Amino acid sequence: MSDETITENTKIVNSKTPNPRLKFILSKLVDHLHDFARGTRLTTEEWDVGIDFLTPVGQTCTEIRQEFILLSDVLGLSVLVDGISHPKPEGATIGTLLGPFHTHDAEEHQQGDSICSEGKGEPLLITGKLTDLQGEPIEGASIDLWECDENGLYDTQYPDRDGPDCRGIVHTNAQGEFVIKCIKPTPYPIPHDGPVGQLLQVIKRHPYRPAHIHFIIEKPGYDKLITALYHKGDRFENSDAVFGVKTPLLFELVPLGEKLAKKYDMNANDWYLEQNFTIVTEGEARECRIAKSKKFLKENVEGEFEFNENGLPIASVD
């Protein structure tokens, strides 16, 4: 065994798995991991530092905190994997990170209800329409949205939480329309009291995310959309700690005005956002994913590949 043979030998002993996709991933992982060590001339002392960093990352993980996902987020890997896994055809609303604060106890609301408890933040009315790629309205889709409060905290971050707040679900009507009340979003820091926070400090990065509102839009037969809307002009818009901001997802708020305020029992100086969404069928999503996967590999990676039924490479063809 030598520096020159270790990579191929490692790939050979890892190749006994009957799972072709796992075999392919492990082979590429070893290639790139070993190339990283060779290309940086990684020293034993630097390797030790890496191990000493990753160990507390694992030790910090609990049932309600995933430090490894946070590490993936700040390294830009999470948003990259999301983009690879959920590409969108032209005309569809693009996705972004789910984030760690989604729950499964959000209550269902009627059109025009508020998802926030009394006295929270600056009131915001959101109206919009959900359509398919042909512009046809989609009825009965669930729109699950959640956000932090005016203190930059999600309800799950309060030790005395007794139920969902600043989160809820509304369903689109026959015209694909939805109306929901919430609050103007605010920036907040990701958890930075652990090893990932220490890393950000060492490399002179802040832990803040720009103001945003999360959405999950679902209906049987359609590809689930996980996305978020980001407040345009936020001071962290161009330096989001987890790289979730995408230009098509930026929004601007305007004053609600007298007419809508009267209709929805709000104040004219409250905030208003009109936001439409376009989702795709499961078939359209699958076709897009397969086409983009094959196109990228053909244009950017040498050699030919064998693909599985989902358009994912499972072997290099000699």
C-alpha positions as YAML, in Angstrom:
chain: A
units: angstrom
residues:
- id: 1
  name: MET
  ca: [0.00, 0.00, 0.00]
- id: 2
  name: SER
  ca: [1.28, 3.48, -0.88]
- id: 3
  name: ASP
  ca: [0.09, 7.06, -1.41]
- id: 4
  name: GLU
  ca: [-0.32, 6.18, -5.09]
- id: 5
  name: THR
  ca: [-2.41, 3.02, -4.56]
- id: 6
  name: ILE
  ca: [-4.48, 3.82, -1.45]
- id: 7
  name: THR
  ca: [-7.35, 5.45, -3.38]
- id: 8
  name: GLU
  ca: [-7.99, 2.55, -5.76]
- id: 9
  name: ASN
  ca: [-7.57, -0.02, -2.99]
- id: 10
  name: THR
  ca: [-10.07, 1.81, -0.78]
- id: 11
  name: LYS
  ca: [-12.60, 1.90, -3.62]
- id: 12
  name: ILE
  ca: [-12.14, -1.82, -4.27]
- id: 13
  name: VAL
  ca: [-12.84, -2.87, -0.67]
- id: 14
  name: ASN
  ca: [-15.88, -0.53, -0.59]
- id: 15
  name: SER
  ca: [-17.33, -1.98, -3.80]
- id: 16
  name: LYS
  ca: [-18.93, -5.12, -2.37]
- id: 17
  name: THR
  ca: [-22.26, -3.47, -1.56]
- id: 18
  name: PRO
  ca: [-25.12, -4.72, -3.78]
- id: 19
  name: ASN
  ca: [-26.58, -1.19, -3.86]
- id: 20
  name: PRO
  ca: [-25.30, 0.39, -7.12]
- id: 21
  name: ARG
  ca: [-26.10, 3.97, -6.09]
- id: 22
  name: LEU
  ca: [-24.31, 3.59, -2.73]
- id: 23
  name: LYS
  ca: [-21.35, 1.98, -4.48]
- id: 24
  name: PHE
  ca: [-21.14, 4.93, -6.90]
- id: 25
  name: ILE
  ca: [-21.42, 7.55, -4.13]
- id: 26
  name: LEU
  ca: [-18.73, 5.89, -2.00]
- id: 27
  name: SER
  ca: [-16.40, 5.62, -4.99]
- id: 28
  name: LYS
  ca: [-16.78, 9.32, -5.82]
- id: 29
  name: LEU
  ca: [-16.50, 10.29, -2.15]
- id: 30
  name: VAL
  ca: [-13.17, 8.51, -1.82]
- id: 31
  name: ASP
  ca: [-11.93, 10.08, -5.07]
- id: 32
  name: HIS
  ca: [-12.76, 13.62, -3.99]
- id: 33
  name: LEU
  ca: [-11.76, 13.18, -0.36]
- id: 34
  name: HIS
  ca: [-8.35, 11.84, -1.30]
- id: 35
  name: ASP
  ca: [-7.94, 14.51, -3.99]
- id: 36
  name: PHE
  ca: [-8.72, 17.13, -1.35]
- id: 37
  name: ALA
  ca: [-5.98, 15.79, 0.93]
- id: 38
  name: ARG
  ca: [-3.49, 15.60, -1.93]
- id: 39
  name: GLY
  ca: [-4.40, 18.97, -3.42]
- id: 40
  name: THR
  ca: [-4.12, 20.85, -0.12]
- id: 41
  name: ARG
  ca: [-1.11, 18.80, 1.05]
- id: 42
  name: LEU
  ca: [-3.07, 18.19, 4.25]
- id: 43
  name: THR
  ca: [-0.83, 17.75, 7.29]
- id: 44
  name: THR
  ca: [-1.41, 15.46, 10.27]
- id: 45
  name: GLU
  ca: [-1.73, 18.51, 12.52]
- id: 46
  name: GLU
  ca: [-4.45, 19.97, 10.27]
- id: 47
  name: TRP
  ca: [-6.22, 16.61, 10.12]
- id: 48
  name: ASP
  ca: [-6.17, 16.56, 13.95]
- id: 49
  name: VAL
  ca: [-7.76, 20.03, 14.03]
- id: 50
  name: GLY
  ca: [-10.50, 18.78, 11.71]
- id: 51
  name: ILE
  ca: [-11.21, 15.75, 13.90]
- id: 52
  name: ASP
  ca: [-11.20, 17.91, 17.03]
- id: 53
  name: PHE
  ca: [-13.75, 20.18, 15.35]
- id: 54
  name: LEU
  ca: [-16.06, 17.45, 14.02]
- id: 55
  name: THR
  ca: [-16.17, 15.55, 17.32]
- id: 56
  name: PRO
  ca: [-18.02, 18.31, 19.26]
- id: 57
  name: VAL
  ca: [-20.21, 18.94, 16.20]
- id: 58
  name: GLY
  ca: [-21.55, 15.41, 16.71]
- id: 59
  name: GLN
  ca: [-21.68, 15.76, 20.49]
- id: 60
  name: THR
  ca: [-23.76, 18.94, 20.18]
- id: 61
  name: CYS
  ca: [-26.53, 17.18, 18.23]
- id: 62
  name: THR
  ca: [-29.73, 16.42, 20.16]
- id: 63
  name: GLU
  ca: [-33.33, 15.55, 19.29]
- id: 64
  name: ILE
  ca: [-34.07, 19.25, 18.75]
- id: 65
  name: ARG
  ca: [-30.71, 20.46, 17.46]
- id: 66
  name: GLN
  ca: [-28.75, 19.14, 14.47]
- id: 67
  name: GLU
  ca: [-25.31, 20.72, 14.45]
- id: 68
  name: PHE
  ca: [-24.20, 18.69, 11.44]
- id: 69
  name: ILE
  ca: [-27.05, 20.09, 9.34]
- id: 70
  name: LEU
  ca: [-26.05, 23.54, 10.56]
- id: 71
  name: LEU
  ca: [-22.47, 22.85, 9.43]
- id: 72
  name: SER
  ca: [-23.78, 21.72, 6.05]
- id: 73
  name: ASP
  ca: [-25.85, 24.92, 5.88]
- id: 74
  name: VAL
  ca: [-22.99, 27.35, 6.53]
- id: 75
  name: LEU
  ca: [-20.73, 25.53, 4.05]
- id: 76
  name: GLY
  ca: [-23.36, 25.98, 1.33]
- id: 77
  name: LEU
  ca: [-23.84, 22.22, 0.93]
- id: 78
  name: SER
  ca: [-27.48, 22.11, 2.06]
- id: 79
  name: VAL
  ca: [-28.71, 24.62, -0.50]
- id: 80
  name: LEU
  ca: [-26.63, 22.93, -3.22]
- id: 81
  name: VAL
  ca: [-28.12, 19.49, -2.49]
- id: 82
  name: ASP
  ca: [-31.61, 21.01, -2.38]
- id: 83
  name: GLY
  ca: [-31.09, 22.58, -5.79]
- id: 84
  name: ILE
  ca: [-29.84, 19.29, -7.26]
- id: 85
  name: SER
  ca: [-32.69, 17.27, -5.73]
- id: 86
  name: HIS
  ca: [-35.49, 19.71, -6.54]
- id: 87
  name: PRO
  ca: [-34.78, 21.52, -9.82]
- id: 88
  name: LYS
  ca: [-37.70, 23.46, -11.25]
- id: 89
  name: PRO
  ca: [-38.69, 23.92, -14.89]
- id: 90
  name: GLU
  ca: [-39.01, 27.44, -16.23]
- id: 91
  name: GLY
  ca: [-42.07, 29.19, -14.87]
- id: 92
  name: ALA
  ca: [-42.23, 27.28, -11.59]
- id: 93
  name: THR
  ca: [-41.56, 28.81, -8.19]
- id: 94
  name: ILE
  ca: [-38.09, 27.78, -7.06]
- id: 95
  name: GLY
  ca: [-37.38, 26.14, -3.73]
- id: 96
  name: THR
  ca: [-34.92, 26.79, -0.96]
- id: 97
  name: LEU
  ca: [-33.96, 25.41, 2.45]
- id: 98
  name: LEU
  ca: [-36.53, 23.95, 4.82]
- id: 99
  name: GLY
  ca: [-34.62, 25.12, 7.88]
- id: 100
  name: PRO
  ca: [-34.68, 23.53, 11.34]
- id: 101
  name: PHE
  ca: [-37.83, 25.16, 12.74]
- id: 102
  name: HIS
  ca: [-40.66, 23.45, 10.87]
- id: 103
  name: THR
  ca: [-43.03, 21.45, 13.08]
- id: 104
  name: HIS
  ca: [-45.95, 19.10, 12.49]
- id: 105
  name: ASP
  ca: [-48.34, 20.69, 14.98]
- id: 106
  name: ALA
  ca: [-49.35, 23.75, 12.96]
- id: 107
  name: GLU
  ca: [-53.08, 24.38, 13.13]
- id: 108
  name: GLU
  ca: [-55.32, 24.69, 10.09]
- id: 109
  name: HIS
  ca: [-56.85, 28.13, 9.53]
- id: 110
  name: GLN
  ca: [-59.66, 29.60, 7.50]
- id: 111
  name: GLN
  ca: [-58.96, 32.13, 4.77]
- id: 112
  name: GLY
  ca: [-58.14, 35.49, 6.35]
- id: 113
  name: ASP
  ca: [-57.20, 34.09, 9.77]
- id: 114
  name: SER
  ca: [-54.01, 35.11, 11.57]
- id: 115
  name: ILE
  ca: [-51.37, 32.51, 12.34]
- id: 116
  name: CYS
  ca: [-49.91, 34.75, 15.07]
- id: 117
  name: SER
  ca: [-51.15, 35.34, 18.59]
- id: 118
  name: GLU
  ca: [-52.49, 38.73, 19.62]
- id: 119
  name: GLY
  ca: [-49.87, 41.44, 20.04]
- id: 120
  name: LYS
  ca: [-47.14, 39.80, 17.97]
- id: 121
  name: GLY
  ca: [-45.07, 42.07, 15.74]
- id: 122
  name: GLU
  ca: [-46.27, 44.31, 12.92]
- id: 123
  name: PRO
  ca: [-49.36, 42.83, 11.20]
- id: 124
  name: LEU
  ca: [-48.94, 41.62, 7.61]
- id: 125
  name: LEU
  ca: [-51.60, 40.45, 5.16]
- id: 126
  name: ILE
  ca: [-50.54, 37.99, 2.44]
- id: 127
  name: THR
  ca: [-52.78, 37.22, -0.53]
- id: 128
  name: GLY
  ca: [-51.94, 35.17, -3.56]
- id: 129
  name: LYS
  ca: [-52.85, 32.53, -6.09]
- id: 130
  name: LEU
  ca: [-51.52, 29.02, -6.70]
- id: 131
  name: THR
  ca: [-51.38, 27.78, -10.29]
- id: 132
  name: ASP
  ca: [-49.83, 25.05, -12.41]
- id: 133
  name: LEU
  ca: [-47.41, 25.60, -15.30]
- id: 134
  name: GLN
  ca: [-50.34, 26.23, -17.64]
- id: 135
  name: GLY
  ca: [-51.67, 28.97, -15.39]
- id: 136
  name: GLU
  ca: [-54.64, 26.94, -14.19]
- id: 137
  name: PRO
  ca: [-55.67, 27.46, -10.54]
- id: 138
  name: ILE
  ca: [-55.01, 24.66, -8.07]
- id: 139
  name: GLU
  ca: [-57.78, 24.13, -5.53]
- id: 140
  name: GLY
  ca: [-57.40, 22.48, -2.14]
- id: 141
  name: ALA
  ca: [-53.62, 22.69, -1.82]
- id: 142
  name: SER
  ca: [-52.26, 23.13, 1.69]
- id: 143
  name: ILE
  ca: [-50.03, 26.12, 2.31]
- id: 144
  name: ASP
  ca: [-48.02, 25.63, 5.50]
- id: 145
  name: LEU
  ca: [-46.17, 28.78, 6.56]
- id: 146
  name: TRP
  ca: [-44.06, 29.69, 9.57]
- id: 147
  name: GLU
  ca: [-41.80, 32.51, 10.71]
- id: 148
  name: CYS
  ca: [-40.01, 33.90, 13.73]
- id: 149
  name: ASP
  ca: [-41.57, 36.60, 15.90]
- id: 150
  name: GLU
  ca: [-40.49, 40.22, 16.34]
- id: 151
  name: ASN
  ca: [-37.76, 39.06, 18.75]
- id: 152
  name: GLY
  ca: [-36.14, 36.87, 16.10]
- id: 153
  name: LEU
  ca: [-37.28, 33.67, 17.85]
- id: 154
  name: TYR
  ca: [-39.43, 30.80, 16.62]
- id: 155
  name: ASP
  ca: [-42.10, 29.46, 18.96]
- id: 156
  name: THR
  ca: [-40.06, 26.27, 19.48]
- id: 157
  name: GLN
  ca: [-37.23, 28.35, 20.97]
- id: 158
  name: TYR
  ca: [-39.34, 29.43, 23.93]
- id: 159
  name: PRO
  ca: [-39.06, 27.06, 26.92]
- id: 160
  name: ASP
  ca: [-42.68, 27.76, 27.96]
- id: 161
  name: ARG
  ca: [-44.16, 27.04, 24.52]
- id: 162
  name: ASP
  ca: [-47.69, 25.72, 24.90]
- id: 163
  name: GLY
  ca: [-48.64, 25.42, 21.25]
- id: 164
  name: PRO
  ca: [-47.92, 26.67, 17.73]
- id: 165
  name: ASP
  ca: [-47.52, 30.41, 17.17]
- id: 166
  name: CYS
  ca: [-46.48, 32.29, 14.03]
- id: 167
  name: ARG
  ca: [-47.15, 29.13, 12.06]
- id: 168
  name: GLY
  ca: [-50.27, 27.72, 10.42]
- id: 169
  name: ILE
  ca: [-51.88, 26.05, 7.42]
- id: 170
  name: VAL
  ca: [-54.43, 27.46, 4.97]
- id: 171
  name: HIS
  ca: [-55.97, 25.78, 1.90]
- id: 172
  name: THR
  ca: [-56.45, 27.35, -1.51]
- id: 173
  name: ASN
  ca: [-60.01, 27.96, -2.71]
- id: 174
  name: ALA
  ca: [-61.60, 26.99, -6.04]
- id: 175
  name: GLN
  ca: [-59.76, 29.83, -7.76]
- id: 176
  name: GLY
  ca: [-56.44, 28.78, -6.25]
- id: 177
  name: GLU
  ca: [-56.46, 31.84, -3.99]
- id: 178
  name: PHE
  ca: [-55.32, 32.15, -0.39]
- id: 179
  name: VAL
  ca: [-55.41, 34.89, 2.23]
- id: 180
  name: ILE
  ca: [-53.53, 34.76, 5.53]
- id: 181
  name: LYS
  ca: [-52.50, 37.17, 8.24]
- id: 182
  name: CYS
  ca: [-49.09, 36.99, 9.90]
- id: 183
  name: ILE
  ca: [-46.43, 39.53, 10.90]
- id: 184
  name: LYS
  ca: [-43.63, 41.37, 9.16]
- id: 185
  name: PRO
  ca: [-40.59, 39.03, 9.33]
- id: 186
  name: THR
  ca: [-37.38, 40.02, 11.07]
- id: 187
  name: PRO
  ca: [-33.73, 38.91, 10.77]
- id: 188
  name: TYR
  ca: [-32.36, 36.46, 13.33]
- id: 189
  name: PRO
  ca: [-29.16, 34.53, 14.06]
- id: 190
  name: ILE
  ca: [-28.78, 30.82, 13.52]
- id: 191
  name: PRO
  ca: [-27.68, 28.93, 16.67]
- id: 192
  name: HIS
  ca: [-24.07, 30.05, 17.13]
- id: 193
  name: ASP
  ca: [-23.21, 28.93, 20.66]
- id: 194
  name: GLY
  ca: [-21.63, 25.67, 19.45]
- id: 195
  name: PRO
  ca: [-18.74, 24.55, 17.24]
- id: 196
  name: VAL
  ca: [-20.36, 25.89, 14.04]
- id: 197
  name: GLY
  ca: [-20.66, 29.30, 15.68]
- id: 198
  name: GLN
  ca: [-16.99, 29.09, 16.66]
- id: 199
  name: LEU
  ca: [-16.10, 28.31, 13.04]
- id: 200
  name: LEU
  ca: [-18.03, 31.37, 11.83]
- id: 201
  name: GLN
  ca: [-16.19, 33.48, 14.37]
- id: 202
  name: VAL
  ca: [-12.77, 32.21, 13.27]
- id: 203
  name: ILE
  ca: [-13.47, 32.92, 9.60]
- id: 204
  name: LYS
  ca: [-15.02, 36.32, 10.38]
- id: 205
  name: ARG
  ca: [-18.59, 35.53, 9.33]
- id: 206
  name: HIS
  ca: [-21.79, 36.64, 11.06]
- id: 207
  name: PRO
  ca: [-24.54, 34.14, 12.01]
- id: 208
  name: TYR
  ca: [-27.54, 36.12, 10.76]
- id: 209
  name: ARG
  ca: [-30.30, 35.23, 8.33]
- id: 210
  name: PRO
  ca: [-32.28, 37.95, 6.53]
- id: 211
  name: ALA
  ca: [-35.98, 38.40, 7.34]
- id: 212
  name: HIS
  ca: [-38.04, 35.67, 5.67]
- id: 213
  name: ILE
  ca: [-41.19, 33.57, 5.77]
- id: 214
  name: HIS
  ca: [-41.16, 29.81, 5.12]
- id: 215
  name: PHE
  ca: [-43.69, 27.94, 2.97]
- id: 216
  name: ILE
  ca: [-44.49, 24.31, 2.19]
- id: 217
  name: ILE
  ca: [-47.10, 23.88, -0.54]
- id: 218
  name: GLU
  ca: [-48.57, 20.42, -1.09]
- id: 219
  name: LYS
  ca: [-51.30, 18.64, -3.02]
- id: 220
  name: PRO
  ca: [-51.48, 14.97, -4.09]
- id: 221
  name: GLY
  ca: [-50.12, 14.53, -7.60]
- id: 222
  name: TYR
  ca: [-47.91, 17.61, -7.36]
- id: 223
  name: ASP
  ca: [-44.27, 17.93, -6.38]
- id: 224
  name: LYS
  ca: [-44.01, 19.34, -2.86]
- id: 225
  name: LEU
  ca: [-42.64, 22.87, -2.88]
- id: 226
  name: ILE
  ca: [-40.42, 23.90, 0.03]
- id: 227
  name: THR
  ca: [-39.50, 27.54, -0.28]
- id: 228
  name: ALA
  ca: [-39.20, 30.87, 1.53]
- id: 229
  name: LEU
  ca: [-39.70, 34.53, 0.73]
- id: 230
  name: TYR
  ca: [-36.98, 37.03, 1.67]
- id: 231
  name: HIS
  ca: [-37.44, 40.71, 2.46]
- id: 232
  name: LYS
  ca: [-35.70, 42.72, -0.26]
- id: 233
  name: GLY
  ca: [-33.28, 45.29, 1.11]
- id: 234
  name: ASP
  ca: [-32.65, 43.43, 4.35]
- id: 235
  name: ARG
  ca: [-29.14, 44.18, 5.59]
- id: 236
  name: PHE
  ca: [-28.31, 40.45, 5.47]
- id: 237
  name: GLU
  ca: [-29.81, 39.86, 2.02]
- id: 238
  name: ASN
  ca: [-26.40, 39.36, 0.40]
- id: 239
  name: SER
  ca: [-24.72, 37.57, 3.29]
- id: 240
  name: ASP
  ca: [-27.28, 35.02, 4.50]
- id: 241
  name: ALA
  ca: [-25.42, 32.70, 6.88]
- id: 242
  name: VAL
  ca: [-26.90, 29.62, 5.16]
- id: 243
  name: PHE
  ca: [-27.03, 30.93, 1.56]
- id: 244
  name: GLY
  ca: [-30.80, 30.48, 1.23]
- id: 245
  name: VAL
  ca: [-31.61, 33.76, -0.55]
- id: 246
  name: LYS
  ca: [-32.45, 33.53, -4.26]
- id: 247
  name: THR
  ca: [-33.34, 36.58, -6.32]
- id: 248
  name: PRO
  ca: [-36.78, 35.31, -7.51]
- id: 249
  name: LEU
  ca: [-37.78, 34.82, -3.86]
- id: 250
  name: LEU
  ca: [-37.24, 38.44, -2.81]
- id: 251
  name: PHE
  ca: [-40.31, 40.49, -1.90]
- id: 252
  name: GLU
  ca: [-41.18, 44.06, -1.00]
- id: 253
  name: LEU
  ca: [-43.90, 45.11, 1.43]
- id: 254
  name: VAL
  ca: [-46.32, 47.97, 0.86]
- id: 255
  name: PRO
  ca: [-48.80, 49.64, 3.23]
- id: 256
  name: LEU
  ca: [-52.11, 47.77, 3.32]
- id: 257
  name: GLY
  ca: [-54.31, 50.77, 2.54]
- id: 258
  name: GLU
  ca: [-57.87, 51.64, 3.56]
- id: 259
  name: LYS
  ca: [-59.75, 49.30, 1.21]
- id: 260
  name: LEU
  ca: [-58.02, 46.05, 2.23]
- id: 261
  name: ALA
  ca: [-57.79, 47.18, 5.85]
- id: 262
  name: LYS
  ca: [-61.56, 47.55, 6.00]
- id: 263
  name: LYS
  ca: [-62.15, 44.22, 4.24]
- id: 264
  name: TYR
  ca: [-59.86, 42.24, 6.58]
- id: 265
  name: ASP
  ca: [-60.38, 44.21, 9.80]
- id: 266
  name: MET
  ca: [-56.86, 45.60, 9.90]
- id: 267
  name: ASN
  ca: [-55.24, 49.03, 9.92]
- id: 268
  name: ALA
  ca: [-54.35, 50.96, 6.79]
- id: 269
  name: ASN
  ca: [-50.72, 51.30, 7.93]
- id: 270
  name: ASP
  ca: [-50.32, 47.53, 8.40]
- id: 271
  name: TRP
  ca: [-48.24, 45.69, 5.80]
- id: 272
  name: TYR
  ca: [-49.33, 43.92, 2.60]
- id: 273
  name: LEU
  ca: [-47.76, 41.34, 0.29]
- id: 274
  name: GLU
  ca: [-49.29, 39.83, -2.84]
- id: 275
  name: GLN
  ca: [-47.41, 36.66, -3.74]
- id: 276
  name: ASN
  ca: [-48.32, 34.03, -6.32]
- id: 277
  name: PHE
  ca: [-46.86, 30.51, -6.53]
- id: 278
  name: THR
  ca: [-46.57, 28.03, -9.39]
- id: 279
  name: ILE
  ca: [-46.03, 24.33, -8.69]
- id: 280
  name: VAL
  ca: [-45.44, 21.35, -10.96]
- id: 281
  name: THR
  ca: [-46.80, 17.83, -11.14]
- id: 282
  name: GLU
  ca: [-44.75, 14.91, -9.86]
- id: 283
  name: GLY
  ca: [-44.21, 13.81, -13.46]
- id: 284
  name: GLU
  ca: [-43.01, 17.25, -14.55]
- id: 285
  name: ALA
  ca: [-40.63, 17.39, -11.58]
- id: 286
  name: ARG
  ca: [-39.20, 13.96, -12.33]
- id: 287
  name: GLU
  ca: [-38.64, 14.78, -16.02]
- id: 288
  name: CYS
  ca: [-36.89, 18.03, -15.08]
- id: 289
  name: ARG
  ca: [-34.67, 16.31, -12.51]
- id: 290
  name: ILE
  ca: [-33.60, 13.57, -14.93]
- id: 291
  name: ALA
  ca: [-32.94, 15.99, -17.79]
- id: 292
  name: LYS
  ca: [-30.87, 18.38, -15.67]
- id: 293
  name: SER
  ca: [-28.90, 15.54, -14.07]
- id: 294
  name: LYS
  ca: [-27.89, 14.07, -17.42]
- id: 295
  name: LYS
  ca: [-27.19, 17.49, -18.95]
- id: 296
  name: PHE
  ca: [-24.89, 18.54, -16.11]
- id: 297
  name: LEU
  ca: [-22.88, 15.33, -16.15]
- id: 298
  name: LYS
  ca: [-22.51, 15.41, -19.92]
- id: 299
  name: GLU
  ca: [-21.27, 19.01, -19.91]
- id: 300
  name: ASN
  ca: [-19.13, 18.99, -16.77]
- id: 301
  name: VAL
  ca: [-17.85, 15.48, -16.04]
- id: 302
  name: GLU
  ca: [-15.63, 13.38, -18.29]
- id: 303
  name: GLY
  ca: [-16.79, 9.94, -19.31]
- id: 304
  name: GLU
  ca: [-20.13, 8.16, -19.75]
- id: 305
  name: PHE
  ca: [-22.51, 7.09, -17.01]
- id: 306
  name: GLU
  ca: [-25.13, 4.47, -16.35]
- id: 307
  name: PHE
  ca: [-28.29, 5.90, -14.73]
- id: 308
  name: ASN
  ca: [-31.05, 4.50, -12.52]
- id: 309
  name: GLU
  ca: [-34.78, 5.07, -13.02]
- id: 310
  name: ASN
  ca: [-34.56, 8.45, -11.26]
- id: 311
  name: GLY
  ca: [-31.87, 9.77, -13.59]
- id: 312
  name: LEU
  ca: [-29.15, 9.43, -10.96]
- id: 313
  name: PRO
  ca: [-25.73, 8.05, -11.97]
- id: 314
  name: ILE
  ca: [-24.94, 4.60, -10.61]
- id: 315
  name: ALA
  ca: [-21.79, 3.69, -12.52]
- id: 316
  name: SER
  ca: [-19.13, 5.09, -14.80]
- id: 317
  name: VAL
  ca: [-19.09, 3.37, -18.18]
- id: 318
  name: ASP
  ca: [-15.58, 2.61, -19.41]
...
